[in-house]
Amino acid sequence: MAKTLIGAKPNAAHQALVELEGMGRLHCIVTQNIDGLHQQAGSSRVFEIHGEHRHLHCLQCGDLLPLSPELQQAGDVPRCKHCGFPLKPNVVLFGESVRDLEAIHALIADCDLLLVIGSSAQVYPAAALPAIVRRNGGRIVECNREPVLSCAGYGETSRSDILFLQGDVVQTLPLLVRACREA
């Protein structure tokens, strides 16, 4: 997995989110991606609910070890330098809890506008966030190639409650930034 992400660079969508943050219009990012591209682009408050690929995590003592090329090439299971226990990628695996859910729910409780960007909205608990925002009176902007949010699974949220920006987010998010600058 880590080898696939080597050399990945932030795109115009990542940069657009950094600009929105700089304008005071974006307060945090909740992502299911493990690639670290939001931070690489310059976003400062990112919740990586499925973890990240840049470290290995000790199953016993919780120590984090940066993932080096040597560890990627090693044939044996890497072990913690502190307690000798096996290390695993610092990502959420099946059966493990997602990260920072309480903090995310606290932020979402006061969210007046949620951007749902490039998501299938099928993976829970992140897929529940639009319904929480809507229940609390917030609005939703969906940026996707095709609409995925619908009445099914979103309580009182209907398609008419969602502003939909259709297209590749690499094009649509910079347009959203431009519209915010001009507003």
Secondary structure, 3 states (H helix, E strand, C coil): CHHHHCCCCCCHHHHHHHHHHHCCCCCCEEECCCCCHHHHHCCCCEEECCEEEEEEEECCCCCEEECCHHHHHCCCCCECCCCCCEEEEEECCCCCCCCCHHHHHHHHHCCCEEEEECCCCCCCCHHHHHHHHHHCCCEEEEEECCCCCCCCCCCCCCHHHEEEEECCHHHHHHHHHHHHHHC
